[in-house]
Amino acid sequence: MSGEHLALDDAHALEVVAEYRVRVQQRRALRGAARVNLEGPDFKLNRPQRIAIESPNRLRFEVIGLFDVLAAMLVSDGREFGFFDATTGDVRRGPMTAELLWRLAQLDFEAEEVVSILLAAPMPSSFVTLVGIWREPDSGLTFGYARLQPEHSFEEGVRTAENAAAGHVGDRASQDAVDALGRGAEFFRFDSTGHLREMRVVDPGWVTRFRVSFEDYREVAADFASAESPGDAPGNAMSKQLFPMRISVHSPQVGAWARFEWKRVMLTDALPDRLFRLPESIASGG
């Protein structure tokens, strides 16, 4: 937020948001392979993984050991999870909870957050409202969404946004936005080409809960049932999209971080249900 404070109806900013929403709506699922480096207070892992995810909360992680042998697998259909540890033969199942990913991999996120981050398609939460837009020195844009606190009504947040949208973008409006963001906020940083580069969530007092960076954008295959992206020809479902091949997450309050270095990515809009269940050979102990 070191640049020029813009009105909330700035034409270029609205265009960036609109194009990003198209990508988010289209990017529903992914299959790929990545080198995954996880580190927390009591956990460390640096192994290749095969990954499948589907919005909003379905996931499959296969940890690959030496000689391409399956070392562990975690799957969830959003309601139930299955976990297999090849070193012990242990198979676990149960309801998917908010704490499960922390217990198994020290990821301080719920499944919905992990899926949206790995799809490079996070969206502002339902309990925040846009209060500020800044054009950064490199011509990128930062959008600041303030969290609505119990002691501050939704109408108050809307009034702050409306004041900025009306063109009151001077020092006072900028300071009002910063004050609102200091009560808890979500930030989305786009580069000059409109691609998401960073998402940051802060708790009251500007304490960072987590920060995600999206880097090394490259073209990947995108197999969609319908072509909705600007420039895609109807009926030509197979296309290319720019996708960040390196996604890094830092959770400073719990001392954990993760880095996903994608080696292969296929974007799509749906995946088979079977991917989010333990294979029968594992489930039966075979």
N, C-alpha and C positions, 0 to 999 in steps of 0.2 A: 504494500500500500504506500509505496514511496513516490507514486506518480500523480497524474492529474485526476482529480475526482470528477466523475462524469454523472450526468443525469441518468436516472433509471430507464428513461425512454430513448437513450442514445441509439441511433439507427444501427451502427456497426455492432454494438454490444448485443442488441436484439437479434441480429443476424447470426452472430456466433452462437448464441444460446439455441436458436432454432435449429441450426445445423447439427449441433451436439445432441439435441433431443432426438433428431431423426436417427442418428447413429445408435443412441441408447435403445430406442424402441426396436430397432432392427437386430441389434446384437444381443440375442437371447441366450446363446449357448456356445460352447467352445470345447474342442478336443485338441490336445496337444501334448508335447513333451517339454520338460524344463529341468534345468539344474536348480534345485531348491536349497537355499541355505537358511536355516532357522537357528536362532539363538535366543535363549532366555536364561533366567536365574538358575534353573535346574535342568536345562535341556540344551542339546546341540545336535544338529543334523545337517549334513551337507551331502546330498545324494541326488542322482537323477530321479525324476518322477514322471509317470504318465498321469495326465490330469484330464478329467471331464467335468464340466460344470454347466448348470442350466439355471437361469433365473426363475424364481427368486432365490431358492435355497437348496437346490439339489447339487450334490458334489460327489466326486470320486477321486481319491488320491492313491496311486500305486507307487510305493517306494521301491526302487530297483537296487538290488545288491550287486555283488560281483558276478561277472559272467551273465549279466542280464537276467538274474534270477529274482523273482518277487520276494521282497523282504517283509513288506507290510502293506496293508490295504485298509483304507477308511472309506466307507460309502455312506450316503444318507439320501433319502428321498424327501427330506424336509420334515418328516415326522419321526421316523425311526433311523437309527444308525446301525451299522455293522462294522466291526473292526477285527482284523486278522493279523496276528504276529507270527511270521513264519519261523522265527527262532525258537519259539515255545509251542507253536501249534495252537495258541490260545485264540478262541473265537468269542467275541463279546457282541451283545446286541442290547438295545434299549431305546428309550425315547431320546430324541435329539434335544439337548438342552443348551442354554447359552454358555455354560461352563465347559462343555465337552472339548472344544478346540483348544482351550487353555490347558486342560488336563493332559491331552494327548500330544500337543505340539507347542504349547505356550504361545498360541495366537490369541490375543486379547480381543477377539471379535466373535460376533454371532455369524452363523452360516450365511445369512443374507448379505452381511457386509463383505465377507470373503469373496462371495460370488461376484458382487458388483465391482469390487476392486480388481479381481483377476480378469474380468471382462473389460476392464478399463472403461467402465460405464457407471460410476457412482452418480447418484442424484442427491440434491438437497433433501434433508429429512422433512417429514410432514409438519414438524413443530418449529420450523425456522421460517423467517421471512427476509427477502432481499432488502438490504438497507444501504448498500454502497457498491459502486463500481469504480475501479481505478484503472487508468491506462498507465502501464508501467514504462520505464525509460526505454525498454527494448521493444515497445509497441505491443506487448502482450496485454491481456486484461485479467484483472483479479476481481471476482465477484464475492462479496461478503454477505453472508446470511446470518442474521442475529437470532439466537435462541430466545424463544418466548418464555420468560420466567413466570412462575405463579403470581408474583407480586406485580407483574407488568402485563396488562391486558393485551389480547390480540389486536384490539383496535388501536392501542398505542403504537404497536409495531407497524401497523398499516399506515398510520398517520406519518410516522418517520419516513416510510418508503414513499408515500404520496408527496411529501414535501420535496424530496429529492427529485422525484419524477416531474414535478411542476417546474423544475429548473433552478431550484435553490441549491446550487452546488458550490457555494462559496465556502469559506473557512468554517462558518458556523454549522452548515449542513454536514460538512466533512467530519467535524468534531462530534456532532450528534451521532453520526453513523459509527464512529470509532467507539464512543461511549456505549452504544447499544451492543456492539460486537464484543466489548469487554465483559459482558455478562454471560458469555458463552456463544460460540459461533462456529460456522463452517465456511471454509474458503475454497474456492475453485480458481485455479490459475491456468489460463490458456496462453499459448504462445502467439506470435504474430500471424501464424497460419491457421489459428483456430483449433489447434489440438491441445487436449488436456495435458498439462505438465505436472500439476501438483494438486492434491487435495489435503486440506489440514482441518482437523477438528480441535477446538480449544474449549476448555472448561472455564468457568468464571475466573477472572483475574489473569487471563491470557496464559493459562497453564495448558500446554499441548497434551491432548490425549493421544493423538496419533497423527503422523504425517506420511503421506504416500506420494512417491515420485513416479512419473511415467516417462520413460526415456527410450531412445534408440528406436524411433518409429520406422517401420519397414512395411512393405506390401506383403499381405498374407491372403490366402485363399478365403473367400467368403461364399458359402453355398446357402443361399436364402430361397425360400419358397416363392417369395415375391420380391421384385426389385423396387425398392422405395428410395434408395439413395439418389441424390441429384446426379444426373448423368447416366444412371443405369437404364438400360433398355428394357421395357416390359417383356417378360417371357425369357429373358436371359439371366437366369438365377445365379449362375456362377460368375463371380466377379472378384475384384481385389479391393481390399481396404487397408489403409495405413493403421498399424497396430503397434503399441509400445512393446518391444521385445525384452525390456528390462523394467520390472516393477519392484520397487523397494518400499518397505513399510517399517516405520520406527515408532515404537510405543515407549516413550521415555519414562513414563510414570511406573511402568512395571519392568523396565530394563530389558525389553525384548525387541528383536528386529527380525525381518525376513526379507529375502531377496529371491525373486523368481526371474531366472534368465531363460527365456523361452528359446527353444531350439526348433520347434515346429508348432504351428498353430493353424487350425481350421475353424473359422467362425461359421456358425449356422444358427437356425432359429428353433431347433428342437433336436433332442437326442432320445434314443430308446430307453424305456423304463428299466430294462434289464441292467443298464450300466450303473444304476444307483441301488442295486442289491448285490449282496455277496454272491459270487458264483456258486452253483450247486455243489461243485467239487469241494469247495471250502466249507460251505454250510453243512455238508454231511460228514466233514472230517476226512474226506478223501484226498 
